[in-house]
Amino acid sequence: MRFKRAAGVLLHPTSLPGRYGIGDFGPAAYRFVDFLVEAKQSYWQTLPLGPTGYGDSPYQSFSAFAGNPLLISPDTLVEEGYLPPEAIAAVPPFLADSVDYGPVIAYKMALLRQAHDYYLAAGAAVQQTEFTEFCRISAYWLDDYALFMALKNRFMAQAGGVWNTWPRPIATRRPEAMAEWQEKLADDVSLHKFSQFLFFKQWLALKQYANERGVQIIGDIPIFVAFDSADVWAHPDLYYLDEDGSPTFIAGVPPDYFSETGQRWGNPLYRWDRMKANRYTWWAARLRMCFTQADIVRIDHFRGFEAYWQIPAAEPTAVVGQWVPGPGADFFREMQRQLGDLPLIAEDLGVITPEVEALRDEFDFPGMKILQFAFGGERNSQFLPHNFAHNCVCYVGTHDNETAVGWYENASEDERDHIRRYIGVDGHDIAWDMTRLAWMSVADTAVATMQDLLRLGNEARMNFPGKVGGYWRWRYTEEMLADWIAPRLRELTELYGRVPLKPTA
């Protein structure tokens, strides 16, 4: 599906400023949308919005359907009557420029429990009606998720609460155990349902605010789900698991130029044969949820739909494995039949075969071009803008890359010389030079990270693939967003024809 010629900014909501230790859907998020409007941007791109698990990565979520309760705004809770004002009068002295997840999780979850209790004691009739209706229409995923989280917390001391270490009857979802634990953990189950209600209420209001001002949301969907998730617990038949519930095969990528041992991700692999037999029902529901949360969705590791690297779970690295065919075009044809147009972006980075490109192109999905990959080495790289096709998304860098300033500082002299000569600059303002290059390219869509617009170095890097700990933490402060940034970005957007024409009456 082709997109209009336009531009946007990549910023995960956790990176927004605010006094609660983590960005959220409160006033700063609305100010960010206003910034995008002033700069004439058409897109706000986020990372996955699910509840984060191990390593705080949004790509390892406890659910493919739920939202991250840490993103719920305390200010909005007070404004809408879900908390009394005194609940947020005294806030711990959180860091302003990064997320310290341990204290933030403890604070936010205590605040959400207070909101839940306050709602139960004094909730208005309209709030009760909204919550009841949310639970009804979301029951197909919410019931399993809420019980999963309540059980995980109950058994946290036991192997971190991983579901296949729970008592056998509830790990295998025997009906009598499900009923027993629903009753035992009724309050916690209600809390998790209520938190999801608040998440979707706040996010969809923010999304509507953006959409009404011409800003669309680009979301993100990891192809695989986390093993320790409500999805695998609730649908074990859809994954390669043994009798104990442990994965028999896991996902990853083989060794390449960047890693001698490849990447062993650990996600369980789908039983695509079983998914196909029921017309990919679970996936159709997942994509419907994605298109509820976002207008356009980037699929991470798109190549896995054509073929994926299957690693025996007992292997300590990704060296031993084999390529196994994925569902291919049959999957996307079925999704089109059930959902209609698929506004998807294919993350087609890494070792991409002609078969993967053919699958991408059959459905007209735009692929990704990363400018940081263009310079040094071969002089005819596919990532050089003069080799772009129109139907692609050009990024200066993504959440997995260095910032533009950090990349330039760490680049070889050959790489620095190449980009300086290619753009015709001296390199003193490399982040904005590369933003200009993305905006002037023929790519239908151009995206810059907020870090690059702020000219930040690798201290602001969001993630380093394959490394755990210390990432997903960066935040900007209000003072960083100087007054000159929106006008300068607007100038580039206008100059290179990325302000979409408004339809005439």
C-alpha positions as CSV (number, residue, x, y, z in Angstrom):
1,M,0.0,0.0,0.0
2,R,1.6,3.3,-1.1
3,F,1.6,6.3,1.3
4,K,1.5,10.0,0.5
5,R,4.8,11.9,0.3
6,A,5.2,13.1,3.9
7,A,7.4,13.0,6.9
8,G,7.4,12.3,10.6
9,V,9.3,11.8,13.9
10,L,10.1,8.6,15.7
11,L,9.6,9.0,19.5
12,H,8.5,6.3,21.9
13,P,6.0,7.7,24.5
14,T,8.3,6.6,27.3
15,S,10.8,9.3,26.1
16,L,8.4,12.2,26.7
17,P,9.2,14.6,29.5
18,G,7.3,14.8,32.8
19,R,7.7,14.5,36.5
20,Y,6.6,10.8,36.9
21,G,9.9,9.2,35.9
22,I,8.6,8.0,32.5
23,G,6.9,9.6,29.6
24,D,3.1,9.1,29.4
25,F,-0.1,10.1,27.6
26,G,-0.5,13.3,29.6
27,P,0.1,17.0,28.8
28,A,3.6,16.5,27.4
29,A,2.2,14.1,24.8
30,Y,-0.3,16.6,23.6
31,R,2.4,19.3,23.4
32,F,4.5,16.9,21.3
33,V,1.6,16.5,18.8
34,D,1.3,20.3,18.7
35,F,5.1,20.4,17.9
36,L,4.5,17.9,15.0
37,V,1.6,20.1,13.7
38,E,3.8,23.2,13.9
39,A,6.5,21.4,12.0
40,K,4.0,20.2,9.4
41,Q,4.8,16.5,10.2
42,S,2.3,13.9,9.1
43,Y,3.5,11.0,11.3
44,W,4.3,10.2,14.9
45,Q,6.1,6.8,14.9
46,T,6.2,4.8,18.2
47,L,7.7,1.5,19.3
48,P,5.4,-1.3,20.4
49,L,3.0,-0.1,23.1
50,G,2.6,-3.4,25.0
51,P,3.4,-4.0,28.7
52,T,7.2,-4.6,28.9
53,G,8.8,-7.6,30.5
54,Y,12.4,-8.8,30.7
55,G,14.9,-6.1,30.0
56,D,12.2,-3.4,29.7
57,S,12.1,-4.0,26.0
58,P,8.9,-3.1,24.2
59,Y,9.7,-6.0,21.8
60,Q,9.3,-8.5,24.7
61,S,5.8,-7.9,25.9
62,F,3.5,-9.8,28.2
63,S,0.8,-9.5,25.6
64,A,0.3,-8.8,21.9
65,F,-2.9,-7.0,22.7
66,A,-2.6,-5.2,26.0
67,G,-1.1,-1.7,26.5
68,N,1.7,-0.7,28.9
69,P,0.1,0.7,32.1
70,L,3.3,2.7,32.8
71,L,2.2,5.0,30.0
72,I,-1.0,6.0,31.8
73,S,-0.9,9.7,32.8
74,P,-1.5,10.5,36.5
75,D,-2.4,14.0,35.6
76,T,-5.2,12.8,33.3
77,L,-6.4,10.4,36.0
78,V,-6.9,13.3,38.4
79,E,-8.4,15.5,35.7
80,E,-11.0,12.7,34.8
81,G,-11.8,11.9,38.4
82,Y,-10.0,8.6,38.8
83,L,-7.7,10.0,41.5
84,P,-8.0,12.7,44.1
85,P,-5.6,15.7,43.5
86,E,-3.6,14.9,46.7
87,A,-2.6,11.5,45.2
88,I,0.0,13.3,43.0
89,A,0.9,16.2,45.3
90,A,4.2,14.6,46.3
91,V,6.1,12.7,43.6
92,P,9.4,10.9,44.2
93,P,12.5,12.7,42.8
94,F,12.7,10.7,39.6
95,L,15.4,11.2,36.9
96,A,14.4,13.8,34.3
97,D,16.4,12.5,31.3
98,S,16.1,8.7,31.7
99,V,13.8,6.0,33.0
100,D,14.8,4.1,36.1
101,Y,12.3,1.3,35.7
102,G,12.4,-0.3,39.1
103,P,11.2,2.8,41.1
104,V,8.9,3.9,38.3
105,I,7.1,0.5,38.2
106,A,6.7,0.5,41.9
107,Y,5.3,4.1,42.0
108,K,3.1,3.8,38.9
109,M,1.5,0.4,39.9
110,A,0.8,1.7,43.4
111,L,-0.9,4.7,41.9
112,L,-3.0,2.6,39.6
113,R,-4.1,0.4,42.5
114,Q,-5.1,3.6,44.3
115,A,-7.0,4.7,41.2
116,H,-8.7,1.3,41.1
117,D,-9.8,1.4,44.7
118,Y,-10.9,5.0,44.4
119,Y,-13.0,4.1,41.3
120,L,-14.6,1.1,43.1
121,A,-15.5,3.4,46.1
122,A,-16.7,6.5,44.2
123,G,-16.8,5.8,40.5
124,A,-19.4,7.7,38.7
125,A,-22.1,5.9,36.8
126,V,-20.7,7.0,33.4
127,Q,-17.3,5.6,34.4
128,Q,-18.7,2.3,35.5
129,T,-20.6,2.0,32.2
130,E,-17.5,2.7,30.1
131,F,-15.5,0.2,32.1
132,T,-18.1,-2.5,31.8
133,E,-18.4,-2.0,28.1
134,F,-14.6,-2.0,27.6
135,C,-14.4,-5.3,29.5
136,R,-17.2,-6.8,27.3
137,I,-15.8,-5.9,23.9
138,S,-12.2,-6.7,25.0
139,A,-13.0,-10.0,26.7
140,Y,-11.5,-12.1,23.9
141,W,-8.0,-11.0,25.0
142,L,-8.5,-9.1,28.3
143,D,-9.8,-12.0,30.4
144,D,-6.7,-14.1,29.7
145,Y,-4.3,-11.2,30.0
146,A,-5.7,-10.0,33.4
147,L,-5.6,-13.5,34.9
148,F,-2.1,-14.1,33.5
149,M,-0.8,-11.0,35.1
150,A,-2.4,-11.7,38.4
151,L,-1.0,-15.2,38.4
152,K,2.4,-14.0,37.4
153,N,2.5,-11.6,40.3
154,R,1.3,-14.4,42.6
155,F,4.1,-16.7,41.6
156,M,6.8,-14.1,41.0
157,A,9.1,-15.7,43.6
158,Q,9.0,-18.9,41.6
159,A,11.3,-18.5,38.6
160,G,10.2,-15.0,38.0
161,G,6.6,-16.1,37.6
162,V,7.1,-17.6,34.2
163,W,3.8,-19.4,33.3
164,N,5.1,-22.9,32.7
165,T,6.5,-22.9,36.3
166,W,3.1,-22.4,37.8
167,P,1.2,-25.3,39.4
168,R,0.4,-27.7,36.6
169,P,-3.4,-27.3,36.7
170,I,-3.3,-23.6,36.1
171,A,-0.3,-23.7,33.8
172,T,-2.3,-26.0,31.5
173,R,-5.5,-24.1,32.0
174,R,-7.7,-26.8,33.4
175,P,-11.2,-25.4,33.8
176,E,-11.5,-26.1,37.5
177,A,-8.1,-24.3,38.1
178,M,-9.1,-21.4,36.0
179,A,-12.3,-20.9,38.0
180,E,-10.5,-21.3,41.3
181,W,-7.8,-18.7,40.5
182,Q,-10.3,-16.3,39.0
183,E,-12.0,-16.3,42.3
184,K,-8.8,-16.2,44.5
185,L,-7.3,-13.3,42.5
186,A,-10.5,-11.4,41.7
187,D,-9.2,-8.1,43.0
188,D,-5.9,-8.3,41.1
189,V,-7.7,-9.4,37.9
190,S,-10.0,-6.4,38.2
191,L,-7.0,-4.1,38.7
192,H,-5.3,-5.3,35.5
193,K,-8.6,-5.0,33.6
194,F,-9.0,-1.5,34.9
195,S,-5.5,-0.5,34.0
196,Q,-6.1,-1.6,30.4
197,F,-9.3,0.4,30.4
198,L,-7.4,3.5,31.4
199,F,-4.6,2.8,28.9
200,F,-6.9,2.6,25.9
201,K,-9.1,5.4,27.1
202,Q,-6.1,7.8,27.3
203,W,-4.2,6.5,24.2
204,L,-7.2,6.6,21.9
205,A,-8.0,10.1,23.1
206,L,-4.5,11.1,22.3
207,K,-4.6,9.4,18.9
208,Q,-7.8,11.1,18.1
209,Y,-6.3,14.5,19.0
210,A,-3.4,13.8,16.6
211,N,-5.6,12.5,13.8
212,E,-7.9,15.5,14.0
213,R,-4.8,17.7,13.4
214,G,-3.5,15.7,10.4
215,V,-1.0,13.5,12.3
216,Q,-1.2,9.8,11.9
217,I,0.3,7.2,14.2
218,I,2.8,4.7,12.9
219,G,2.8,1.7,15.3
220,D,5.1,-1.3,15.5
221,I,4.5,-5.0,15.7
222,P,7.1,-7.6,16.5
223,I,6.6,-10.6,14.3
224,F,7.1,-13.0,17.3
225,V,5.7,-12.9,20.8
226,A,7.5,-13.4,24.1
227,F,7.4,-16.9,25.5
228,D,6.4,-15.5,28.9
229,S,3.2,-13.9,27.7
230,A,-0.5,-14.3,27.9
231,D,-0.6,-15.2,24.2
232,V,1.5,-18.4,24.6
233,W,-0.2,-19.4,27.9
234,A,-3.6,-19.0,26.4
235,H,-2.8,-20.5,23.0
236,P,-0.1,-23.1,23.5
237,D,-1.3,-25.2,20.5
238,L,-0.2,-22.4,18.2
239,Y,3.5,-22.7,19.2
240,Y,6.2,-25.4,19.1
241,L,6.2,-26.4,22.8
242,D,7.1,-29.6,24.7
243,E,4.9,-31.3,27.3
244,D,6.2,-29.0,30.0
245,G,5.3,-26.0,28.0
246,S,8.9,-25.1,27.2
247,P,9.7,-24.1,23.6
248,T,11.3,-26.8,21.4
249,F,12.3,-24.3,18.7
250,I,13.0,-20.6,19.1
251,A,13.5,-17.6,16.8
252,G,16.6,-15.6,15.9
253,V,18.9,-14.8,13.0
254,P,22.0,-16.7,11.9
255,P,25.6,-15.4,12.2
256,D,26.4,-12.5,9.9
257,Y,28.9,-9.6,9.5
258,F,27.7,-8.1,12.8
259,S,27.7,-11.2,15.0
260,E,29.7,-14.4,14.8
261,T,27.1,-16.3,16.8
262,G,24.0,-14.7,15.3
263,Q,21.2,-13.5,17.5
264,R,19.3,-16.0,19.7
265,W,16.1,-14.1,20.5
266,G,14.3,-16.9,22.4
267,N,10.8,-16.3,21.1
268,P,8.8,-19.5,20.5
269,L,8.0,-20.2,16.9
270,Y,4.5,-20.4,15.4
271,R,2.8,-23.5,14.2
272,W,2.0,-21.9,11.0
273,D,0.3,-25.0,9.7
274,R,-2.3,-24.8,12.6
275,M,-2.7,-21.1,12.1
276,K,-3.4,-21.6,8.4
277,A,-6.0,-24.3,9.2
278,N,-8.1,-21.8,11.2
279,R,-7.6,-18.9,8.7
280,Y,-5.0,-17.2,10.9
281,T,-7.7,-16.2,13.4
282,W,-5.3,-15.2,16.1
283,W,-3.2,-13.0,13.7
284,A,-6.3,-11.3,12.3
285,A,-7.3,-10.4,15.8
286,R,-3.8,-9.1,16.5
287,L,-3.7,-6.9,13.4
288,R,-7.2,-5.5,14.2
289,M,-5.8,-4.5,17.6
290,C,-2.7,-2.9,15.9
291,F,-4.9,-0.9,13.5
292,T,-7.0,0.2,16.5
293,Q,-3.9,1.6,18.2
294,A,-2.2,3.0,15.1
295,D,-3.0,4.1,11.5
296,I,0.0,2.4,9.9
297,V,2.0,-0.4,11.4
298,R,5.6,-1.4,10.9
299,I,6.2,-5.2,11.0
300,D,9.5,-6.0,12.6
301,H,11.4,-8.9,11.0
302,F,9.2,-9.0,7.9
303,R,11.4,-11.5,6.3
304,G,10.2,-14.1,8.8
305,F,6.9,-14.4,6.8
306,E,8.9,-15.7,3.9
307,A,11.4,-17.8,5.8
308,Y,12.5,-17.8,9.4
309,W,15.6,-19.1,11.2
310,Q,14.6,-22.1,13.4
311,I,17.0,-22.7,16.3
312,P,16.7,-25.8,18.6
313,A,15.8,-24.4,22.0
314,A,18.7,-26.3,23.6
315,E,21.3,-24.5,21.5
316,P,23.1,-21.7,23.4
317,T,23.6,-19.5,20.3
318,A,22.0,-19.0,16.9
319,V,24.8,-20.8,15.0
320,V,22.9,-24.1,14.7
321,G,19.6,-23.7,12.9
322,Q,17.9,-23.8,9.6
323,W,15.7,-21.7,7.4
324,V,12.1,-22.8,7.4
325,P,9.5,-21.5,5.0
326,G,7.0,-19.0,6.5
327,P,3.3,-18.6,5.5
328,G,4.2,-16.3,2.6
329,A,1.7,-14.6,0.4
330,D,-1.1,-16.9,1.6
331,F,-1.0,-15.1,5.0
332,F,-1.3,-11.6,3.6
333,R,-4.0,-12.6,1.1
334,E,-6.1,-14.0,3.9
335,M,-5.5,-10.9,6.0
336,Q,-6.6,-8.7,3.1
337,R,-9.8,-10.8,2.8
338,Q,-10.6,-10.4,6.4
339,L,-9.3,-6.8,7.1
340,G,-9.2,-5.0,3.8
341,D,-6.3,-2.7,3.0
342,L,-3.1,-3.4,5.0
343,P,-1.2,-0.1,5.7
344,L,2.0,-1.9,6.7
345,I,5.7,-1.0,6.5
346,A,8.0,-4.0,6.0
347,E,11.1,-4.0,8.1
348,D,13.3,-5.6,5.4
349,L,16.8,-5.0,6.9
350,G,19.5,-7.6,7.2
351,V,20.2,-10.4,4.7
352,I,17.2,-10.1,2.4
353,T,16.6,-12.6,-0.4
354,P,14.9,-12.0,-3.7
355,E,12.0,-14.1,-2.4
356,V,11.5,-11.7,0.5
357,E,11.6,-8.7,-1.8
358,A,9.1,-10.4,-4.1
359,L,6.7,-11.0,-1.1
360,R,7.1,-7.3,0.0
361,D,6.5,-6.0,-3.5
362,E,3.5,-8.3,-4.3
363,F,1.5,-6.4,-1.7
364,D,3.2,-3.0,-2.4
365,F,4.5,-2.7,1.2
366,P,7.1,0.0,1.6
367,G,10.5,-1.3,2.8
368,M,13.0,0.6,5.0
369,K,16.2,2.5,4.1
370,I,18.6,3.6,6.8
371,L,21.0,6.4,5.8
372,Q,23.6,5.3,8.4
373,F,24.0,2.1,6.3
374,A,24.8,4.0,3.1
375,F,28.3,5.3,3.5
376,G,31.7,3.7,3.3
377,G,32.1,0.3,1.8
378,E,30.4,-0.2,-1.6
379,R,29.7,3.0,-3.5
380,N,26.5,1.7,-5.0
381,S,24.7,0.7,-1.7
382,Q,20.9,0.3,-1.9
383,F,20.8,2.7,1.1
384,L,22.2,5.6,-1.0
385,P,19.2,7.9,-1.9
386,H,20.0,7.9,-5.6
387,N,19.2,4.2,-5.6
388,F,15.8,4.5,-3.8
389,A,12.5,3.5,-5.2
390,H,9.6,5.8,-4.2
391,N,7.8,3.2,-2.2
392,C,10.0,3.1,0.9
393,V,10.5,4.8,4.2
394,C,13.8,6.6,4.6
395,Y,15.2,6.8,8.2
396,V,18.3,8.7,9.3
397,G,18.5,5.9,12.0
398,T,16.1,3.9,14.1
399,H,15.8,3.0,17.7
400,D,18.3,0.2,17.1
401,N,21.0,2.5,15.7
402,E,23.4,5.1,17.1
403,T,22.2,8.6,16.9
404,A,23.5,10.5,13.8
405,V,26.0,12.4,15.9
406,G,27.1,9.2,17.6
407,W,27.4,7.4,14.3
408,Y,29.5,10.2,12.7
409,E,31.8,10.4,15.7
410,N,32.4,6.6,15.6
411,A,32.5,6.3,11.8
412,S,35.7,5.6,9.9
413,E,37.3,8.4,8.1
414,D,36.3,6.7,4.8
415,E,32.6,6.8,5.9
416,R,32.9,10.4,7.1
417,D,34.6,11.5,3.9
418,H,31.9,9.7,1.8
419,I,28.9,11.3,3.5
420,R,30.6,14.8,3.4
421,R,31.2,14.6,-0.3
422,Y,27.8,13.0,-1.0
423,I,25.9,15.7,0.7
424,G,28.4,18.5,0.1
425,V,28.8,19.5,3.8
426,D,31.7,19.8,6.3
427,G,30.0,17.6,8.9
428,H,29.6,20.1,11.7
429,D,25.8,19.7,11.8
430,I,25.6,16.1,10.7
431,A,22.2,15.2,12.3
432,W,20.4,17.9,10.4
433,D,22.5,17.3,7.3
434,M,21.2,13.7,7.3
435,T,17.7,14.8,8.1
436,R,17.8,17.1,5.0
437,L,19.1,14.2,2.9
438,A,16.2,12.0,4.1
439,W,13.7,14.7,3.4
440,M,15.0,15.5,-0.1
441,S,15.1,11.8,-1.1
442,V,12.5,10.3,-3.4
443,A,11.2,8.0,-0.6
444,D,7.5,8.5,-0.1
445,T,8.1,8.7,3.7
446,A,11.0,10.2,5.7
447,V,11.4,9.8,9.4
448,A,13.9,11.3,11.9
449,T,14.3,10.3,15.5
450,M,13.8,13.0,18.1
451,Q,17.4,12.4,19.3
452,D,18.7,13.6,15.9
453,L,16.5,16.6,15.8
454,L,18.0,17.5,19.2
455,R,21.5,16.8,17.9
456,L,22.3,14.4,20.7
457,G,25.1,11.9,20.9
458,N,25.0,8.2,21.8
459,E,24.2,9.0,25.4
460,A,20.7,9.2,24.0
461,R,20.8,5.9,22.1
462,M,17.6,4.0,22.7
463,N,18.7,0.4,22.1
464,F,21.7,-1.8,21.2
465,P,20.5,-5.0,19.5
466,G,21.6,-8.1,21.4
467,K,22.5,-6.2,24.6
468,V,20.4,-6.2,27.7
469,G,20.4,-3.7,30.5
470,G,20.7,0.1,30.4
471,Y,18.6,0.6,27.2
472,W,15.1,1.8,26.4
473,R,15.7,4.5,29.0
474,W,16.2,7.8,27.1
475,R,14.0,10.8,27.7
476,Y,14.1,14.4,26.6
477,T,13.3,17.4,28.8
478,E,11.2,20.3,27.9
479,E,14.3,22.6,27.8
480,M,15.8,20.5,25.1
481,L,13.1,21.2,22.6
482,A,14.3,24.6,21.5
483,D,12.0,27.1,19.7
484,W,14.0,26.9,16.5
485,I,13.5,23.2,15.9
486,A,9.9,23.2,14.6
487,P,10.4,26.1,12.2
488,R,13.5,24.5,10.8
489,L,11.8,21.1,10.4
490,R,8.8,22.8,8.8
491,E,11.1,24.6,6.3
492,L,12.6,21.3,5.2
493,T,9.2,19.7,5.0
494,E,7.8,22.4,2.8
495,L,11.0,22.7,0.7
496,Y,11.0,19.1,-0.3
497,G,7.3,18.7,-0.9
498,R,6.4,16.6,2.2
499,V,3.4,18.7,3.2
500,P,0.5,16.6,1.9
501,L,-2.1,18.6,-0.1
502,K,-5.4,18.9,1.6
503,P,-8.3,17.5,-0.4
504,T,-10.5,20.1,-2.1
505,A,-14.2,20.2,-1.3
